Amino acid sequence: MALKGLKVVEFVGLAPGPFCGMLLADFGAIVTRIDMNPQNVLDVLQGGKRSIALNLKKPKAIDVIRSLCRQSDVLIEPFRPGVMEKFGLGPTVLLKDNPQLIYARLTGFGQTGSHALRAGHDINYIAVSGVLSMLGRKSNKPTAPMNLLADFAGGGLMCAFGILAAIIERHSSGKGQIVDHAMVEGAAYIGSWLYRSKNLPIWGKERGDNILDGGAHFYDTYETKDGKFLSVGAIENKFYRQLLEGLELDPDMSQFEEEADRRKLFESTFKSKTRDEWMCIFNDKDACVFPVLTPDEVKSYNHNRERNMFVDQQQTGTNDVLVPSPAPKLSRTPARTGATTTEKNGFEMTEKILTEIGLVRDEIIQLCEEGVVLVIEKPKM
């Protein structure tokens, strides 16, 4: 795997940090999560990672983390500025312990600036980035795309990119460094094209009046007879002509005139057939028309199945959870999702992690008894 041998310490947090660690783990890194609760069930992205629960109020727990970081390549921490310093685990300390450490700080507003210490969530970060103001239908309020843009795309994904960039640089300098990644800045950077395309004909109008944000009848979703939906992205004229042909509409219809009338015509036409009936027509046409699949449908969809795009994560006592396979696909060193691993993070895993930093079994049991290491099951004597 591409990142085989890379050792990562990840402090448990909300979505962006675990996603960043998941990306590295799926591509082969050994990711060790520092948890504060041995029964943490909120992090659904922990598959494929090792985990150890520590009481960070105990000085010996801090010693354990410092020992782990001395032997690691990367640290991912998601706390507000100053928290790691209060623990005695700030970059000044850990980079002195290990000058090659990549110390990644993943926060909403970054380590500096007037908002640095303030709380926020995805919707706040994309609001301050300016991107939220561009999202939503005409005459409606700005609409956030769930928490995908700041938490995951601008947060975890961009932080992983920064980590890998720092690792590549380390090959020439031999030195680690701090990755100060703010989700506000990540979301803005993800939105670079939106900012830099204002003078293009497909953009630059008010929200909801542009080709790509619902302002064009040929780039939208349409409901079908059976209450399902199709996505239509026939921007180029050659695709638009194919679209008209499939809909059995006037082939000479102008693409950029009478927008309101065209939209009403498209809406009524698409409702005349079911989604599958329309796909029987458009499967053979390059009209940029594809079904809007639900989570229950994506795995069985022919193209997705051929590409092994999803796998099932076995869940005890519940239905299986669908998990997207890692992307992109590498030809020689492909990634593998950790979501399907069956290894449990119990005492045996804790013992394995602590043995790697030189502790012996009696010392590990003593740390458990002192409440430094938190475990659910008691170690076997």
C-alpha positions in Angstrom: 0.0 0.0 0.0 1.2 3.5 -0.8 1.6 4.7 2.7 2.9 1.5 4.2 5.2 2.2 7.1 3.9 5.7 7.8 3.0 6.0 11.5 0.3 8.4 12.5 -1.0 9.5 15.9 -4.6 10.8 15.8 -6.3 12.5 18.7 -10.0 11.6 18.7 -12.3 14.3 17.5 -15.4 15.0 15.3 -15.7 14.3 11.6 -12.8 16.1 10.0 -10.0 14.7 12.1 -11.2 11.1 11.9 -11.7 11.5 8.1 -8.2 12.8 7.7 -6.9 9.7 9.6 -9.1 7.4 7.7 -7.7 8.6 4.4 -4.1 7.9 5.6 -5.1 4.5 7.1 -6.9 3.3 4.0 -3.8 3.9 1.9 -1.6 1.9 4.3 -0.6 4.2 7.2 -0.6 2.8 10.8 -3.0 5.1 12.6 -3.1 5.0 16.4 -6.1 6.9 17.9 -5.7 8.6 21.2 -9.1 8.3 22.8 -10.5 9.6 26.1 -13.2 7.0 26.4 -12.7 3.3 25.7 -16.4 3.0 24.6 -16.4 5.7 22.0 -19.2 4.8 19.6 -19.6 8.2 17.9 -16.6 7.9 15.5 -17.9 5.8 12.6 -14.6 6.4 10.7 -12.3 4.5 13.0 -12.2 1.2 11.1 -8.7 0.2 10.3 -7.2 2.3 13.0 -5.7 1.2 16.3 -6.9 2.8 19.5 -5.8 3.4 23.0 -7.8 5.3 25.6 -5.8 7.5 28.0 -6.7 9.8 30.9 -4.9 13.0 29.8 -5.2 14.4 33.3 -2.5 11.9 34.4 1.1 12.8 33.8 2.0 9.3 32.8 -0.6 9.4 30.0 1.3 12.4 28.6 4.5 10.5 28.8 2.9 7.7 26.8 1.8 10.1 24.1 5.3 11.7 23.9 6.8 8.2 23.6 4.4 7.4 20.7 5.1 10.6 18.9 8.9 10.1 19.2 8.3 7.0 17.0 5.7 8.5 14.7 5.7 10.5 11.5 2.5 12.4 11.9 0.3 13.8 14.7 -3.3 14.9 13.9 -4.9 17.1 16.6 -8.4 18.7 16.3 -8.5 20.9 19.4 -8.8 24.7 19.8 -5.6 26.6 20.0 -3.8 26.2 23.3 -5.4 22.9 24.4 -2.4 20.7 23.3 -0.1 23.2 25.0 -2.0 22.8 28.3 -1.5 19.1 28.0 2.2 19.6 27.6 1.9 18.3 24.0 2.3 21.4 22.0 4.5 21.5 18.9 7.4 23.1 20.7 7.6 20.0 23.0 6.9 17.3 20.4 9.1 18.7 17.6 11.9 18.9 20.1 11.3 15.2 21.0 11.1 14.3 17.3 12.3 17.0 14.8 10.9 15.0 11.9 7.3 15.0 13.2 4.6 16.4 11.0 2.3 18.2 13.5 -1.1 18.7 11.9 -3.5 21.1 13.6 -7.0 20.8 12.1 -9.3 23.5 13.4 -12.2 25.6 12.2 -10.5 29.0 12.1 -6.8 28.2 12.4 -4.2 28.9 15.1 -4.3 32.7 14.8 -6.8 35.4 14.0 -9.7 36.9 15.9 -11.9 33.8 15.5 -9.2 31.3 16.4 -10.6 30.5 19.9 -14.3 30.5 18.9 -16.5 27.4 18.4 -18.1 26.7 15.1 -19.4 24.0 12.8 -19.3 23.3 9.0 -22.1 25.8 8.2 -20.3 28.6 10.1 -17.0 27.8 8.3 -18.4 27.9 4.8 -20.4 31.0 5.8 -17.2 32.8 6.7 -15.4 31.4 3.6 -17.9 33.1 1.4 -18.9 29.9 -0.4 -22.2 29.4 1.4 -23.5 32.7 -0.1 -23.2 31.1 -3.5 -25.1 27.9 -2.7 -28.9 27.7 -3.0 -31.8 28.3 -5.2 -32.9 31.6 -6.5 -35.1 33.6 -4.1 -34.3 31.1 -1.3 -31.9 31.4 1.6 -28.3 30.0 1.2 -28.3 26.3 1.7 -25.4 24.3 3.2 -24.6 20.9 1.5 -24.9 19.1 4.8 -21.4 19.1 6.4 -19.5 17.9 3.4 -17.8 21.1 2.3 -15.9 22.3 5.4 -15.7 19.2 7.6 -14.7 16.7 4.9 -13.6 18.4 1.6 -12.1 21.6 3.0 -11.2 20.0 6.4 -10.1 16.3 6.5 -9.2 15.9 2.8 -7.2 19.2 2.6 -5.4 18.5 5.8 -4.4 15.1 4.5 -3.0 16.8 1.4 -1.0 19.2 3.6 0.4 16.3 5.6 1.5 14.4 2.5 3.0 17.6 1.1 5.0 18.1 4.3 6.1 14.4 4.2 7.4 14.8 0.6 9.3 18.0 1.7 10.8 16.1 4.6 12.6 13.8 2.2 14.8 16.7 1.1 15.1 18.7 4.3 14.9 15.9 6.9 12.7 18.2 9.0 9.2 18.0 10.2 6.9 21.0 10.4 3.5 22.3 11.6 0.5 22.0 9.3 -1.9 24.8 10.4 -5.1 23.9 8.6 -8.3 25.9 9.1 -11.5 24.6 7.6 -12.6 28.1 6.7 -9.5 28.4 4.5 -9.9 24.8 3.2 -13.5 25.5 2.1 -12.5 28.8 0.4 -9.7 26.9 -1.4 -12.1 24.2 -2.5 -14.2 27.0 -3.9 -11.3 28.5 -5.9 -13.1 27.9 -9.2 -16.2 29.6 -8.0 -14.2 32.7 -7.1 -12.0 32.7 -10.2 -14.8 32.1 -12.7 -17.0 35.1 -12.1 -16.3 36.5 -15.6 -17.2 33.3 -17.4 -20.6 33.1 -19.1 -21.8 30.2 -17.0 -21.3 32.1 -13.7 -21.2 35.6 -12.3 -25.0 36.2 -11.8 -26.9 36.2 -8.5 -27.3 32.9 -6.6 -29.7 30.6 -8.5 -29.5 32.5 -11.8 -26.4 30.7 -13.1 -26.1 27.6 -15.3 -24.6 25.5 -12.6 -26.8 26.5 -9.6 -30.3 25.8 -10.8 -30.6 28.8 -13.2 -30.7 26.7 -16.4 -33.2 24.1 -17.4 -30.5 21.9 -19.0 -28.5 21.6 -15.8 -30.9 20.4 -13.0 -32.7 17.5 -11.6 -36.2 16.4 -12.7 -38.9 14.2 -11.1 -40.1 11.3 -13.1 -43.5 9.6 -13.2 -42.6 7.2 -10.4 -41.5 9.9 -8.0 -37.8 9.3 -8.7 -35.3 11.8 -10.2 -32.9 12.2 -13.1 -29.9 14.5 -13.2 -29.5 16.5 -16.4 -26.2 18.2 -17.3 -26.5 18.9 -21.0 -24.4 22.1 -21.0 -22.7 21.8 -24.4 -24.9 22.2 -27.4 -24.1 18.7 -28.8 -25.3 17.1 -25.6 -28.4 19.4 -25.5 -29.3 18.2 -29.0 -29.1 14.6 -27.8 -31.3 15.5 -24.8 -34.0 17.0 -27.0 -33.9 14.0 -29.3 -34.4 11.6 -26.3 -37.3 13.8 -25.0 -38.8 13.9 -28.5 -38.9 17.7 -28.4 -38.3 20.2 -31.2 -34.6 19.5 -32.3 -34.3 23.2 -33.3 -35.3 24.5 -29.9 -33.0 27.3 -28.7 -31.0 26.3 -25.6 -30.6 29.8 -24.1 -34.0 31.4 -24.6 -37.4 31.4 -22.8 -35.8 29.7 -19.7 -39.1 29.6 -17.7 -41.1 28.0 -20.5 -38.3 25.5 -21.3 -38.2 24.4 -17.6 -42.0 23.9 -17.5 -41.8 21.9 -20.7 -39.0 19.7 -19.3 -40.8 19.2 -16.0 -44.0 17.9 -17.7 -42.1 15.8 -20.2 -39.9 14.0 -17.6 -43.0 13.3 -15.6 -44.5 11.4 -18.5 -42.3 8.3 -18.0 -40.7 6.5 -15.1 -37.0 6.9 -14.3 -36.1 3.5 -15.7 -38.1 4.1 -18.8 -36.2 7.3 -19.4 -32.9 5.5 -18.8 -33.7 2.9 -21.4 -33.8 5.9 -23.8 -30.8 7.8 -22.5 -28.5 4.8 -21.9 -27.7 4.9 -25.6 -27.4 8.7 -25.9 -24.6 11.1 -24.9 -27.0 13.6 -23.3 -25.5 13.8 -19.8 -28.6 12.2 -18.3 -28.1 9.8 -15.3 -30.3 8.6 -12.5 -30.3 10.1 -9.1 -29.5 7.0 -7.1 -30.5 6.5 -3.4 -28.1 4.9 -0.9 -30.1 1.7 -1.3 -29.4 1.6 -5.0 -25.8 2.7 -5.5 -24.1 -0.7 -4.9 -26.2 -2.6 -7.4 -26.0 0.1 -10.1 -24.1 -1.6 -12.9 -21.2 0.9 -13.3 -20.6 1.1 -9.6 -20.7 -2.7 -9.2 -18.2 -3.1 -12.1 -15.8 -0.6 -10.3 -16.3 -2.2 -6.9 -17.3 1.3 -5.6 -18.9 0.1 -2.4 -18.5 -2.6 0.2 -20.6 -3.8 3.1 -19.4 -3.2 6.7 -20.7 -6.0 8.9 -22.7 -4.6 11.9 -23.6 -6.9 14.8 -27.3 -7.0 15.5 -28.1 -4.4 12.8 -28.2 -4.1 9.0 -24.9 -3.9 7.2 -23.6 -0.4 6.5 -22.6 0.6 3.0 -19.1 1.9 2.8 -17.5 3.7 -0.2 -14.2 2.1 -1.4 -11.1 4.3 -1.2 -10.4 6.6 -4.1 -8.4 7.2 -6.2 -7.4 3.7 -7.4 -3.7 3.1 -7.6 -2.4 0.5 -10.1 0.4 -1.1 -8.0 -0.4 -0.1 -4.4 -4.2 0.1 -4.1 -5.8 1.3 -1.0 -8.1 -0.9 1.1 -10.9 0.3 3.4 -10.4 -0.3 7.0 -14.1 -0.3 7.6 -14.4 -4.0 7.1 -11.6 -5.0 9.5 -12.6 -7.2 12.4 -9.7 -6.5 14.7 -11.0 -5.1 18.1 -9.5 -2.3 20.0 -9.5 -4.1 23.4 -6.7 -4.7 25.9 -4.7 -6.8 23.5 -4.5 -3.9 21.1 -3.6 -1.5 24.0 -0.9 -3.9 25.1 0.5 -4.1 21.5 0.7 -0.3 21.2 2.4 0.2 24.5 4.8 -2.7 24.0 6.0 -0.8 20.9 7.2 2.0 23.1 9.1 -0.3 25.4 6.6 -1.0 28.2 6.3 -4.6 29.5 3.1 -6.3 30.5 3.5 -5.6 34.2 4.0 -1.9 33.6 0.9 -1.8 31.3 -1.2 -3.6 33.9 0.0 -1.1 36.4 -1.0 1.8 34.2 -4.5 0.3 33.8 -4.8 -0.1 37.6 -3.8 3.6 38.1 -6.4 4.8 35.6 -3.8 6.1 33.2 -4.8 3.7 30.5 -8.6 3.2 30.2 -9.9 -0.3 29.2 -13.2 -2.0 29.2 -12.1 -5.5 29.9 -9.6 -6.4 32.6 -6.3 -7.7 31.3 -5.8 -11.4 31.7 -3.1 -12.1 34.4 
